[in-house]
Amino acid sequence: MSAEEFTCLLLEEGEDRKVSHSIQTLSNDRLPEGDVTVAVNYSTLNYKDGMIINGLGRLVREYPHVPGIDFCGVVEESAHADYNPGDEVILTGWRVGEIHWGGFSQRARVKGDWLVPLPKGLSLKQSMAIGTAGFTAMLAVMTLEEHGLSADNGKEVLVTGAAGGVGSIAVAVLANLGYKVAAGTGRAETHPYLTDLGATMFVGRDELMEAPKGPLGSELWAGCIDNVGGAMLGNVLPNIAYWGTVASVGNAGGIEFTSNVLPFLLRGINLCGIDSNTCPKLRRLEAWGRLAEQLPLDKLDAMTNEAPLAQLPELAGKILQGQVRGRTVIDVNA
Ligand SMILES: NC(=O)c1ccc[n+]([C@@H]2O[C@H](COP(=O)([O-])OP(=O)(O)OC[C@H]3O[C@@H](n4cnc5c(N)ncnc54)[C@H](OP(=O)(O)O)[C@@H]3O)[C@@H](O)[C@H]2O)c1
């Protein structure tokens, strides 16, 4: 990367409204407005990036667009009071990569208020192995705990879509905190991988897609981090134990669900939404601090693959088909 130009993945919309992608080198004056300019080291691949690269979900308003909802790197220029050139920073969310140019780029310009400093104990690369997926997993763990989950409960915490990015990090963090973890996955071949991350029980996707027999099922789970949504979410609620909580994180399996109110009225369960995009700064700092301390880095390294910018279109297709395991870091300078 030169001081005047940067290379990025650029999305363009054709007259037929089809979105195409190419690797382009652009001059710095194409960068969007913002008070901090960052030389990006790494980005990462999330489910939402898969949608954006494939032009799905109407998440991008204007083209040409640089996608990438996460990045980390080193501050080059700053007019923000909290950041100076040379600072190592992370960005996740705030709709960067959707309505603001994102991190699949060697250089990014954003609002300093959106950044967090790299927490002590994590390398830049590890911060992107975590990325939005891992940050969201920690927000979900925090939410379950704030609603009363504790490791002495004895029952398993269910993680659906366990072999995906959010799921893998949720399994590793929960297991490290002493929870028993049941991994809900449609890929039996990932069982050894999930066992290494700390899962002690497996539930097949087919089983989780079966509607419970009545409005209240057995009290199977102390809580749940749900990355799948749709019918699976509706099916899980009647199997949550007294006072347990479900963190609704994802929609990899759909957005609509039906269920019934009895688990809420007769077992006091909770259903909580997680929005990593607009998470307030103090909670962000808490989540990143906890990730640096409570996510075992050997497990993070074991679930992480690395790829160059040029491989993103292929990986974007795979993540939408549920074929990506764990986390993928993108080396934007490779
Ligand atoms: N709320 C937030 O702030 C937030 C933040 C990040 C992500 N998300 C959402 O959370 C979800 C997971 O994100 P991710 O980055 O972890 O994606 P990912 O790596 O693709 O993981 C999703 C996992 O869900 C399972 N899955 C995929 N398609 C499915 C289907 N049709 N039916 C049932 N299960 C299916 C697969 O797990 P198995 O192979 O193990 O079955 C897959 O690995 C996505 O919906 C994403 O949009 C939300």
The ligand as an SDF file (V2000), in Angstrom:
LIG
                    3D

 48 52  0  0  0  0  0  0  0  0999 V2000
  -27.3170  -10.2740   16.3810 N   0  0  0  0  0  0  0  0  0  0  0  0
  -26.0890   -9.9230   16.0260 C   0  0  0  0  0  0  0  0  0  0  0  0
  -25.5790   -8.8720   16.3960 O   0  0  0  0  0  0  0  0  0  0  0  0
  -25.3060  -10.8680   15.1550 C   0  0  0  0  0  0  0  0  0  0  0  0
  -23.9070  -10.7770   15.0910 C   0  0  0  0  0  0  0  0  0  0  0  0
  -23.2140  -11.7350   14.3470 C   0  0  0  0  0  0  0  0  0  0  0  0
  -23.9030  -12.7180   13.6580 C   0  0  0  0  0  0  0  0  0  0  0  0
  -25.2570  -12.7170   13.7010 N   0  0  0  0  0  0  0  0  0  0  0  0
  -26.0180  -13.7680   13.0200 C   0  0  0  0  0  0  0  0  0  0  0  0
  -25.7440  -14.9800   13.6990 O   0  0  0  0  0  0  0  0  0  0  0  0
  -25.7800  -16.0620   12.7870 C   0  0  0  0  0  0  0  0  0  0  0  0
  -24.4670  -16.8070   12.8560 C   0  0  0  0  0  0  0  0  0  0  0  0
  -23.4280  -15.9830   12.3270 O   0  0  0  0  0  0  0  0  0  0  0  0
  -22.0060  -16.6250   12.0130 P   0  0  0  0  0  0  0  0  0  0  0  0
  -21.1200  -15.5290   11.5840 O   0  0  0  0  0  0  0  0  0  0  0  0
  -21.6260  -17.5320   13.1240 O   0  0  0  0  0  0  0  0  0  0  0  0
  -22.3930  -17.5020   10.7170 O   0  0  0  0  0  0  0  0  0  0  0  0
  -21.8270  -18.9350   10.3010 P   0  0  0  0  0  0  0  0  0  0  0  0
  -20.3950  -19.0450   10.6150 O   0  0  0  0  0  0  0  0  0  0  0  0
  -22.3010  -19.1810    8.9320 O   0  0  0  0  0  0  0  0  0  0  0  0
  -22.6180  -19.9390   11.2860 O   0  0  0  0  0  0  0  0  0  0  0  0
  -23.9860  -20.2030   11.1570 C   0  0  0  0  0  0  0  0  0  0  0  0
  -24.2230  -21.6630   11.5120 C   0  0  0  0  0  0  0  0  0  0  0  0
  -25.6360  -21.9080   11.5330 O   0  0  0  0  0  0  0  0  0  0  0  0
  -25.9060  -23.2100   11.0660 C   0  0  0  0  0  0  0  0  0  0  0  0
  -26.7910  -23.1250    9.8970 N   0  0  0  0  0  0  0  0  0  0  0  0
  -26.5230  -22.5610    8.6930 C   0  0  0  0  0  0  0  0  0  0  0  0
  -27.5830  -22.6470    7.8820 N   0  0  0  0  0  0  0  0  0  0  0  0
  -28.5640  -23.2640    8.5890 C   0  0  0  0  0  0  0  0  0  0  0  0
  -29.8890  -23.6630    8.2980 C   0  0  0  0  0  0  0  0  0  0  0  0
  -30.4460  -23.4150    7.1020 N   0  0  0  0  0  0  0  0  0  0  0  0
  -30.5920  -24.2890    9.2580 N   0  0  0  0  0  0  0  0  0  0  0  0
  -30.0520  -24.5280   10.4640 C   0  0  0  0  0  0  0  0  0  0  0  0
  -28.7760  -24.1860   10.8030 N   0  0  0  0  0  0  0  0  0  0  0  0
  -28.0460  -23.5730    9.8680 C   0  0  0  0  0  0  0  0  0  0  0  0
  -24.5510  -23.8350   10.7110 C   0  0  0  0  0  0  0  0  0  0  0  0
  -24.0960  -24.4790   11.8900 O   0  0  0  0  0  0  0  0  0  0  0  0
  -23.8930  -26.0680   11.9930 P   0  0  0  0  0  0  0  0  0  0  0  0
  -23.1290  -26.4540   10.7690 O   0  0  0  0  0  0  0  0  0  0  0  0
  -23.1620  -26.2670   13.2570 O   0  0  0  0  0  0  0  0  0  0  0  0
  -25.2890  -26.6330   11.9990 O   0  0  0  0  0  0  0  0  0  0  0  0
  -23.6810  -22.6370   10.4640 C   0  0  0  0  0  0  0  0  0  0  0  0
  -22.3240  -22.9280   10.6630 O   0  0  0  0  0  0  0  0  0  0  0  0
  -26.0860  -15.4450   11.4270 C   0  0  0  0  0  0  0  0  0  0  0  0
  -27.4640  -15.5040   11.1940 O   0  0  0  0  0  0  0  0  0  0  0  0
  -25.6420  -14.0050   11.5890 C   0  0  0  0  0  0  0  0  0  0  0  0
  -26.3160  -13.1440   10.7040 O   0  0  0  0  0  0  0  0  0  0  0  0
  -25.9680  -11.8200   14.4390 C   0  0  0  0  0  0  0  0  0  0  0  0
  1  2  1  0
  2  3  2  0
  2  4  1  0
  4  5  1  0
  4 48  2  0
  5  6  2  0
  6  7  1  0
  7  8  2  0
  8  9  1  0
  8 48  1  0
  9 10  1  0
  9 46  1  0
 10 11  1  0
 11 12  1  0
 11 44  1  0
 12 13  1  0
 13 14  1  0
 14 15  2  0
 14 16  1  0
 14 17  1  0
 17 18  1  0
 18 19  2  0
 18 20  1  0
 18 21  1  0
 21 22  1  0
 22 23  1  0
 23 24  1  0
 23 42  1  0
 24 25  1  0
 25 26  1  0
 25 36  1  0
 26 27  1  0
 26 35  1  0
 27 28  2  0
 28 29  1  0
 29 30  1  0
 29 35  2  0
 30 31  1  0
 30 32  2  0
 32 33  1  0
 33 34  2  0
 34 35  1  0
 36 37  1  0
 36 42  1  0
 37 38  1  0
 38 39  2  0
 38 40  1  0
 38 41  1  0
 42 43  1  0
 44 45  1  0
 44 46  1  0
 46 47  1  0
M  CHG  2   8   1  16  -1
M  END
$$$$
